[in-house]
Amino acid sequence: MGIFRRGLSKTRQSFFGRISQLLGNTEIDEDTWDDIETLLIQADLGFNTTLQVVDALQDRVRAEGITKTDQLRDALKAELAALLSFPPALDISGRELSIILVVGVNGSGKTTSIAKLAHRLKNLSGRKVMIAAGDTFRAAAIKQLQTWGERIDVPVVANRPGSDPGAVVYDATKAAKARGYEILIIDTAGRLQNNYNLMRELTKISEVSGKVAPDAPHEVLLVLDGTTGQNAIEQAKSFQEASGVSGVIVTKLDSTAKGGMVFSIFHDLHLPVHYLGLGETIDDLVLFTPEFFVDSLFDDDDPVN
């Protein structure tokens, strides 16, 4: 719980903090609903998600006979929590080699998230993890992964900048199977999501991995930058079409005052959020826990610990 409170302090002290201040001990009136709707939209829940929350909240108020705004606060927390669910376990068990494809635009924190995920899976599950540097369009991405790999003691299969990503993925998949590695995490190019060639490249990489490991990729994780809010939701829709996204990692939530886009991921995209990036250290990729997330947005009276 502590890392959630620390990581979400900016969000808690901004829009959601203002909601907590709004919901003191006064009578509920029409202005109350207008204020809640405005603040939720400003917190990046998005228009559709906000309307659903407010409608459900009004139904709850009528059904439970709520008249005071301090009671409304708890009801709002309950309605927001109802949008979320605990993520399913990653599909990385029961086979010789499990392949995780990681997609997302440049600047989203994708490369760093791959390193943090590899470190987490290696340490918590005790499995042998390998990384494929499939973003061959950026020499810096290859170098960054190799540096991370040395730091966390995870091998990285790479080729020259500008080489065929499909060939890198094929070589990495063959190497992982030959050396007895159990999890292969594949980085991919992150040019703009509306780039047709990029989307074709993602499809090709999926097909290449499936030739070596049956039914691969077994997970397709989309990395979204939490600071971009609703723009990230639009990016996600394009990646869903191109690569069959199965889950989401939301990064940089520690550096933004708008955490509401997490609710939009569940409501608009119908995708689970597996992990949140709540800091800069290698251990700051945390499993998404709905209760901790919602509580950390509202409980602004408690000290951060």
C-alpha positions as CSV (number, residue, x, y, z in Angstrom):
1,M,0.0,0.0,0.0
2,G,2.9,2.4,0.8
3,I,4.3,2.4,-2.7
4,F,0.8,3.2,-4.1
5,R,0.4,6.1,-1.8
6,R,3.8,7.5,-2.6
7,G,3.5,6.9,-6.3
8,L,0.1,8.5,-6.6
9,S,0.7,11.4,-4.3
10,K,0.4,14.0,-7.1
11,T,-2.9,12.6,-8.3
12,R,-4.2,12.4,-4.8
13,Q,-3.2,16.0,-4.0
14,S,-4.7,17.3,-7.3
15,F,-8.0,16.5,-8.8
16,F,-9.0,13.6,-6.6
17,G,-7.9,15.6,-3.6
18,R,-10.3,18.4,-4.7
19,I,-13.1,15.8,-4.9
20,S,-12.4,14.8,-1.3
21,Q,-12.5,18.5,-0.3
22,L,-15.7,19.0,-2.3
23,L,-17.4,16.1,-0.5
24,G,-17.4,17.5,3.0
25,N,-20.6,17.5,5.2
26,T,-23.1,19.5,3.2
27,E,-26.4,18.7,1.4
28,I,-26.2,17.2,-2.1
29,D,-27.6,19.6,-4.7
30,E,-27.4,20.1,-8.5
31,D,-24.0,21.9,-8.2
32,T,-22.6,18.8,-6.4
33,W,-23.2,16.7,-9.5
34,D,-21.8,19.3,-11.9
35,D,-18.7,19.6,-9.7
36,I,-18.1,15.9,-9.5
37,E,-18.5,15.5,-13.3
38,T,-16.1,18.3,-14.1
39,L,-13.4,17.1,-11.7
40,L,-13.7,13.5,-13.0
41,I,-13.2,14.6,-16.5
42,Q,-10.3,16.8,-15.5
43,A,-8.8,13.8,-13.8
44,D,-8.7,12.1,-17.2
45,L,-11.5,9.5,-16.7
46,G,-12.8,10.5,-20.1
47,F,-16.3,11.6,-21.0
48,N,-18.0,8.2,-21.4
49,T,-16.5,6.7,-18.2
50,T,-17.4,9.8,-16.2
51,L,-21.0,9.7,-17.4
52,Q,-21.3,6.0,-16.3
53,V,-19.8,6.8,-12.9
54,V,-22.1,9.8,-12.3
55,D,-25.2,7.9,-13.5
56,A,-24.4,4.9,-11.3
57,L,-23.6,7.2,-8.3
58,Q,-27.0,9.0,-8.7
59,D,-28.8,5.6,-8.7
60,R,-26.9,4.6,-5.6
61,V,-27.8,7.8,-3.8
62,R,-31.5,7.4,-4.6
63,A,-31.5,3.7,-3.6
64,E,-29.6,4.2,-0.3
65,G,-31.2,7.5,0.6
66,I,-27.9,9.4,0.8
67,T,-28.3,13.1,1.4
68,K,-24.9,14.3,2.6
69,T,-21.8,14.8,0.6
70,D,-19.6,13.0,3.1
71,Q,-21.6,9.8,2.5
72,L,-21.3,10.5,-1.3
73,R,-17.5,10.3,-1.0
74,D,-17.6,6.6,0.0
75,A,-20.3,5.9,-2.6
76,L,-18.0,7.5,-5.3
77,K,-15.1,5.3,-4.2
78,A,-17.3,2.2,-4.4
79,E,-18.5,3.1,-7.9
80,L,-14.9,3.8,-9.1
81,A,-13.7,0.5,-7.6
82,A,-16.6,-1.3,-9.4
83,L,-15.0,-0.4,-12.7
84,L,-11.7,-2.1,-11.8
85,S,-10.7,-5.7,-11.4
86,F,-7.6,-7.6,-10.2
87,P,-5.6,-8.6,-13.2
88,P,-5.5,-12.3,-14.3
89,A,-2.2,-14.0,-13.9
90,L,0.1,-13.7,-17.0
91,D,-0.1,-16.7,-19.3
92,I,3.5,-17.8,-18.7
93,S,3.0,-21.3,-17.3
94,G,2.5,-24.8,-18.6
95,R,4.7,-24.7,-21.6
96,E,8.3,-25.0,-22.6
97,L,8.7,-21.3,-23.6
98,S,6.3,-18.4,-23.0
99,I,6.6,-15.3,-25.1
100,I,5.5,-11.8,-24.0
101,L,5.3,-9.2,-26.8
102,V,5.6,-5.6,-25.5
103,V,4.2,-2.8,-27.6
104,G,3.8,1.0,-27.3
105,V,4.9,4.3,-28.7
106,N,8.3,5.8,-28.2
107,G,8.6,7.7,-25.0
108,S,6.0,5.7,-23.2
109,G,8.6,4.0,-20.9
110,K,8.4,0.7,-22.8
111,T,12.1,-0.2,-22.8
112,T,12.4,0.5,-19.1
113,S,9.2,-1.4,-18.3
114,I,10.6,-4.4,-20.2
115,A,13.6,-4.4,-17.9
116,K,11.5,-4.0,-14.8
117,L,9.2,-6.8,-15.9
118,A,12.1,-9.1,-16.6
119,H,13.6,-8.4,-13.2
120,R,10.2,-9.0,-11.5
121,L,9.5,-12.3,-13.3
122,K,13.0,-13.5,-12.7
123,N,13.1,-12.7,-9.0
124,L,9.5,-13.5,-8.0
125,S,8.9,-16.6,-10.1
126,G,12.4,-17.9,-10.2
127,R,12.2,-18.4,-13.9
128,K,14.9,-18.0,-16.6
129,V,14.1,-14.9,-18.5
130,M,15.5,-13.6,-21.8
131,I,14.9,-10.3,-23.7
132,A,14.8,-9.8,-27.5
133,A,15.8,-6.3,-28.7
134,G,13.2,-6.2,-31.5
135,D,13.2,-2.4,-31.8
136,T,16.0,-2.3,-34.3
137,F,15.0,1.1,-35.6
138,R,16.5,2.8,-32.6
139,A,20.1,2.1,-31.7
140,A,19.5,3.8,-28.3
141,A,16.8,1.3,-27.5
142,I,19.1,-1.7,-28.2
143,K,21.9,-0.2,-26.1
144,Q,19.4,0.7,-23.3
145,L,18.2,-2.9,-23.2
146,Q,21.7,-4.3,-23.2
147,T,22.7,-2.0,-20.3
148,W,19.6,-3.1,-18.3
149,G,20.2,-6.7,-19.1
150,E,23.7,-6.5,-17.6
151,R,22.3,-4.8,-14.6
152,I,19.6,-7.3,-13.8
153,D,21.6,-10.4,-15.1
154,V,19.2,-11.2,-18.0
155,P,20.6,-12.0,-21.4
156,V,19.6,-9.8,-24.3
157,V,19.5,-11.0,-27.9
158,A,20.2,-8.1,-30.3
159,N,21.4,-7.4,-33.8
160,R,22.6,-4.3,-35.7
161,P,20.5,-1.2,-35.7
162,G,18.3,-1.2,-38.8
163,S,18.3,-5.0,-39.1
164,D,15.1,-7.1,-39.7
165,P,13.1,-7.2,-36.4
166,G,11.6,-10.5,-37.4
167,A,15.1,-12.1,-37.8
168,V,16.0,-10.8,-34.3
169,V,12.8,-12.3,-32.8
170,Y,13.4,-15.6,-34.7
171,D,17.0,-15.9,-33.4
172,A,15.9,-15.0,-29.9
173,T,13.1,-17.5,-29.8
174,K,15.4,-20.3,-31.1
175,A,18.1,-19.3,-28.6
176,A,15.6,-19.2,-25.7
177,K,14.4,-22.7,-26.5
178,A,17.9,-24.1,-27.0
179,R,19.2,-22.7,-23.7
180,G,16.2,-23.7,-21.7
181,Y,14.8,-20.3,-21.0
182,E,11.2,-20.2,-19.9
183,I,10.2,-16.6,-20.7
184,L,11.1,-14.4,-23.6
185,I,10.1,-10.8,-23.5
186,I,10.2,-9.1,-26.9
187,D,10.7,-5.3,-27.4
188,T,9.1,-3.8,-30.5
189,A,9.4,-0.6,-32.5
190,G,7.4,2.3,-31.1
191,R,6.9,4.8,-33.9
192,L,3.5,6.5,-34.1
193,Q,0.6,4.2,-33.7
194,N,-1.0,5.3,-36.9
195,N,2.0,4.2,-39.0
196,Y,0.8,1.4,-41.2
197,N,4.2,-0.1,-41.7
198,L,4.7,-0.3,-37.9
199,M,1.4,-2.2,-37.4
200,R,2.4,-4.6,-40.2
201,E,5.8,-5.1,-38.4
202,L,4.0,-6.0,-35.2
203,T,1.9,-8.6,-37.0
204,K,5.0,-10.0,-38.7
205,I,6.8,-10.3,-35.3
206,S,3.8,-12.2,-33.8
207,E,3.8,-14.6,-36.8
208,V,7.5,-15.2,-36.5
209,S,7.4,-16.0,-32.8
210,G,4.5,-18.4,-33.4
211,K,6.5,-20.4,-35.9
212,V,9.0,-21.4,-33.1
213,A,6.7,-21.4,-30.0
214,P,3.1,-22.7,-30.6
215,D,0.4,-20.1,-30.1
216,A,2.9,-17.3,-29.4
217,P,2.9,-14.6,-28.4
218,H,1.1,-15.7,-25.3
219,E,0.8,-12.2,-23.9
220,V,0.8,-8.8,-25.7
221,L,1.3,-6.1,-23.2
222,L,0.7,-2.5,-24.2
223,V,2.8,0.2,-22.3
224,L,0.9,3.5,-21.9
225,D,2.3,6.7,-20.6
226,G,0.1,7.8,-17.7
227,T,0.9,11.5,-18.3
228,T,-0.8,11.5,-21.7
229,G,-4.2,10.7,-20.4
230,Q,-7.0,10.2,-23.0
231,N,-4.4,10.4,-25.8
232,A,-3.1,7.1,-24.5
233,I,-6.6,5.5,-24.9
234,E,-6.6,6.4,-28.5
235,Q,-3.2,4.9,-29.0
236,A,-4.4,1.8,-27.3
237,K,-7.2,1.3,-29.8
238,S,-4.8,1.2,-32.7
239,F,-2.5,-1.3,-31.0
240,Q,-5.5,-3.5,-30.1
241,E,-6.4,-3.8,-33.8
242,A,-2.8,-4.5,-34.9
243,S,-1.4,-6.8,-32.3
244,G,-4.2,-8.3,-30.2
245,V,-3.3,-6.6,-26.9
246,S,-4.1,-8.8,-23.9
247,G,-3.1,-6.4,-21.0
248,V,-1.7,-3.0,-20.1
249,I,1.2,-1.5,-18.2
250,V,0.7,2.1,-17.2
251,T,3.9,4.1,-16.6
252,K,4.9,7.4,-15.0
253,L,1.9,7.6,-12.7
254,D,4.2,9.0,-10.1
255,S,4.8,12.1,-12.2
256,T,1.3,13.0,-13.2
257,A,-1.7,14.6,-11.4
258,K,-4.1,12.7,-13.6
259,G,-4.6,9.0,-12.7
260,G,-8.1,8.7,-14.0
261,M,-7.1,7.2,-17.4
262,V,-6.7,3.9,-15.6
263,F,-10.5,3.7,-15.2
264,S,-10.9,4.4,-18.9
265,I,-8.7,1.4,-19.8
266,F,-11.1,-0.9,-18.0
267,H,-14.3,0.9,-19.2
268,D,-13.4,1.9,-22.7
269,L,-10.8,-0.7,-23.7
270,H,-12.1,-3.7,-21.6
271,L,-8.5,-4.6,-20.9
272,P,-6.8,-5.5,-17.6
273,V,-4.1,-3.4,-16.1
274,H,-1.4,-5.8,-15.0
275,Y,1.2,-3.4,-13.7
276,L,1.8,0.3,-12.7
277,G,5.0,2.2,-13.0
278,L,5.2,4.2,-9.8
279,G,8.8,5.3,-9.7
280,E,12.3,5.2,-11.2
281,T,13.8,2.3,-9.5
282,I,14.0,-1.3,-10.8
283,D,11.4,-2.4,-8.2
284,D,8.8,0.3,-8.9
285,L,6.8,-1.8,-11.4
286,V,4.0,-3.0,-9.1
287,L,1.1,-5.4,-9.6
288,F,-2.1,-3.5,-10.1
289,T,-4.3,-3.8,-7.0
290,P,-7.7,-2.1,-7.4
291,E,-8.3,-1.6,-3.6
292,F,-4.8,0.0,-3.1
293,F,-5.2,2.2,-6.2
294,V,-8.6,3.6,-5.3
295,D,-7.7,4.1,-1.6
296,S,-4.6,5.9,-2.6
297,L,-6.5,8.4,-4.7
298,F,-8.8,9.5,-1.8
299,D,-7.2,8.9,1.6
300,D,-5.4,12.2,1.6
301,D,-5.6,12.6,5.4
302,D,-3.4,9.7,6.1
303,P,0.4,10.2,6.1
304,V,2.4,8.7,3.3
305,N,4.4,5.8,4.5
